[in-house]
């Protein structure tokens, strides 16, 4: 069995692929993932009447997305894999969205653009077979068209695009499908494509005096 996890953006989502069927849960949220993730995993296991020990692989969405959500999902996936003694692989949000939309591309490439700021996006383009045409790159929203292949299906949450996917959030079942085909390698790590929002303290830390 394969368990898929996504807490990278505005949802908490899991899917359990038993080989015979896929059971999934997803809830829209921007915070509170930590409280909902494990109850959702328990729920799909209960519905499938499966034990945690039957999980042979975990696939986790590596982003891009929120720093907190990415760290939570990846830490949970790696921790569960360690405890269960199973494989763990990463799937990016970009490739999951492209795979989900590919059947609507009618044989054309798929270009995924996700907003990092109002004027900056991350873009990755995929061939008709789903293979990436290059790595994710940061571009200004004004330059989106210049990096997208002609006739490509354009999807994403950038204002200049009209996405065909709700809020550009991947289906956890698609993450499961991609994760099943992935060759395990290095442990999954977050795909960070923007600087952290947190500001470093401006004052020096207090001096510690010896007694």
C-alpha positions as CSV (number, residue, x, y, z in Angstrom):
1,X,0.0,0.0,0.0
2,X,1.0,3.6,-0.6
3,X,0.1,6.6,1.6
4,X,0.2,10.1,0.0
5,X,0.4,13.3,2.1
6,X,0.0,17.0,1.1
7,X,0.2,19.9,3.6
8,X,2.2,22.1,1.3
9,X,-0.4,24.8,0.6
10,X,-4.0,25.6,1.4
11,X,-5.1,22.0,2.2
12,X,-4.5,19.0,4.4
13,X,-4.9,16.0,2.2
14,X,-4.1,12.3,2.3
15,X,-4.7,9.3,0.1
16,X,-4.3,5.6,0.6
17,X,-3.7,3.4,-2.5
18,X,-4.4,-0.2,-1.5
19,X,-3.7,-1.5,-5.0
20,X,-7.4,-2.3,-5.4
21,X,-8.8,1.1,-4.6
22,X,-7.9,4.6,-3.4
23,X,-9.3,6.2,-0.3
24,X,-8.7,9.9,0.2
25,X,-9.5,12.9,2.4
26,X,-8.9,16.6,1.9
27,X,-9.8,19.7,3.8
28,X,-9.1,23.3,2.8
29,X,-7.0,25.1,5.5
30,X,-4.1,27.5,5.8
31,X,-3.3,26.5,9.4
32,X,-4.0,23.6,11.7
33,X,-2.5,20.9,9.5
34,X,-0.7,19.4,12.5
35,X,-4.0,18.8,14.3
36,X,-5.8,17.2,11.3
37,X,-3.1,15.2,9.5
38,X,-2.9,12.1,11.7
39,X,-6.7,11.8,12.3
40,X,-7.1,11.9,8.5
41,X,-4.5,9.2,8.1
42,X,-6.3,7.1,10.7
43,X,-9.6,7.8,8.8
44,X,-8.4,6.5,5.4
45,X,-6.8,3.4,7.1
46,X,-10.1,2.7,8.9
47,X,-12.1,3.1,5.7
48,X,-9.7,0.8,3.8
49,X,-9.7,-1.6,6.8
50,X,-5.9,-1.6,6.6
51,X,-3.2,-1.6,9.3
52,X,-0.4,1.0,9.3
53,X,2.1,-1.8,9.0
54,X,0.8,-2.6,5.5
55,X,2.0,0.7,4.2
56,X,5.0,0.0,1.9
57,X,5.7,3.5,0.7
58,X,4.8,7.1,1.6
59,X,4.7,9.9,-1.0
60,X,4.8,13.5,0.3
61,X,4.3,16.7,-1.6
62,X,7.5,18.8,-1.4
63,X,6.1,22.1,-2.5
64,X,6.5,24.9,-3.4
65,X,4.2,26.1,-0.6
66,X,4.2,27.5,2.9
67,X,7.3,26.9,5.0
68,X,5.3,25.6,8.0
69,X,3.2,23.3,5.9
70,X,6.1,21.9,4.0
71,X,8.1,21.2,7.1
72,X,5.2,19.5,8.8
73,X,4.2,17.2,5.9
74,X,7.8,16.2,5.1
75,X,8.7,15.6,8.7
76,X,5.6,13.5,9.2
77,X,6.2,11.4,6.1
78,X,9.9,10.8,7.0
79,X,9.0,10.0,10.7
80,X,6.3,7.6,9.7
81,X,8.5,5.9,7.2
82,X,11.2,5.5,9.8
83,X,8.8,4.1,12.3
84,X,7.1,1.7,9.8
85,X,10.3,0.8,8.0
86,X,9.0,1.7,4.6
87,X,10.1,3.8,1.6
88,X,9.5,7.5,1.4
89,X,9.5,9.6,-1.8
90,X,8.8,13.3,-2.7
91,X,6.5,14.7,-5.4
92,X,6.5,18.4,-6.2
93,X,3.2,20.3,-6.2
94,X,4.1,21.5,-9.8
95,X,4.4,18.0,-11.2
96,X,1.3,16.8,-9.4
97,X,-0.8,19.7,-10.8
98,X,0.6,19.1,-14.3
99,X,-0.2,15.4,-14.1
100,X,-3.7,16.1,-12.9
101,X,-4.4,18.5,-15.8
102,X,-2.6,16.5,-18.6
103,X,-5.7,14.9,-19.9
104,X,-7.2,18.3,-20.6
105,X,-4.1,19.4,-22.6
106,X,-5.2,17.5,-25.7
107,X,-1.6,16.4,-26.5
108,X,0.0,19.8,-25.8
109,X,2.6,20.6,-23.0
110,X,1.5,21.8,-19.6
111,X,2.9,24.9,-18.0
112,X,2.3,25.4,-14.3
113,X,2.7,28.8,-12.7
114,X,2.3,29.4,-8.9
115,X,2.4,32.8,-7.3
116,X,5.3,33.6,-4.9
117,X,4.4,37.2,-4.6
118,X,2.1,39.5,-6.6
119,X,4.8,40.1,-9.2
120,X,6.8,36.9,-9.0
121,X,5.9,33.3,-9.9
122,X,7.5,29.9,-10.0
123,X,7.0,28.2,-13.4
124,X,7.8,24.7,-14.6
125,X,6.8,23.2,-18.0
126,X,6.1,19.6,-18.7
127,X,6.1,17.6,-22.0
128,X,3.0,15.6,-23.2
129,X,4.3,12.5,-21.4
130,X,4.7,14.4,-18.1
131,X,8.5,14.7,-18.2
132,X,9.7,18.1,-17.0
133,X,11.1,20.3,-19.8
134,X,13.4,22.1,-17.3
135,X,13.7,22.8,-13.6
136,X,11.3,25.2,-11.7
137,X,12.3,28.8,-12.2
138,X,11.4,32.1,-10.7
139,X,10.1,34.7,-13.2
140,X,8.3,38.0,-13.0
141,X,4.6,37.6,-13.8
142,X,5.1,40.0,-16.7
143,X,7.5,37.5,-18.3
144,X,5.3,34.4,-17.9
145,X,4.5,34.1,-21.6
146,X,8.1,34.2,-22.6
147,X,8.9,31.0,-20.6
148,X,5.8,28.9,-21.6
149,X,5.9,26.7,-24.7
150,X,3.5,27.6,-27.5
151,X,0.1,26.0,-27.3
152,X,0.9,24.8,-23.7
153,X,-2.0,24.4,-21.3
154,X,-1.5,27.1,-18.8
155,X,-2.6,26.4,-15.2
156,X,-1.8,27.9,-11.8
157,X,-2.9,30.4,-9.2
158,X,-1.2,33.5,-10.8
159,X,-3.8,36.2,-11.5
160,X,-2.8,36.3,-15.2
161,X,-3.9,32.7,-15.6
162,X,-7.3,31.1,-15.4
163,X,-6.6,27.8,-13.7
164,X,-8.7,24.7,-14.4
165,X,-7.9,23.2,-11.0
166,X,-9.5,24.4,-7.8
167,X,-7.1,26.8,-6.0
168,X,-4.2,24.9,-7.7
169,X,-4.2,22.3,-5.0
170,X,-3.1,18.8,-6.0
171,X,-5.3,15.7,-5.6
172,X,-3.6,13.4,-3.1
173,X,-4.6,10.5,-5.3
174,X,-2.4,12.0,-8.1
175,X,0.5,12.3,-5.6
176,X,0.0,8.6,-4.8
177,X,0.1,7.6,-8.5
178,X,3.3,9.7,-9.1
179,X,4.9,8.4,-5.9
180,X,4.2,4.8,-6.9
181,X,6.3,5.3,-10.0
182,X,9.1,7.1,-8.4
183,X,12.5,5.4,-7.7
184,X,13.4,6.0,-4.0
185,X,16.6,8.0,-3.5
186,X,17.5,10.7,-1.1
187,X,14.9,11.5,1.6
188,X,12.4,14.2,0.4
189,X,13.3,17.8,1.2
190,X,11.2,21.0,0.9
191,X,11.2,22.8,-2.5
192,X,11.7,26.4,-1.3
193,X,11.6,29.0,-4.0
194,X,11.2,32.2,-1.9
195,X,12.9,33.7,1.1
196,X,11.4,33.1,4.5
197,X,8.8,35.6,5.7
198,X,10.2,35.7,9.2
199,X,12.5,38.6,10.0
200,X,15.7,38.1,11.9
201,X,16.0,40.0,15.2
202,X,17.8,43.4,14.8
203,X,19.2,43.5,18.3
204,X,22.1,41.4,19.4
205,X,21.4,38.7,21.9
206,X,22.0,39.6,25.6
207,X,25.5,38.9,26.9
208,X,25.7,36.0,29.4
209,X,27.9,36.8,32.4
210,X,29.8,34.2,34.3
211,X,28.9,33.9,37.9
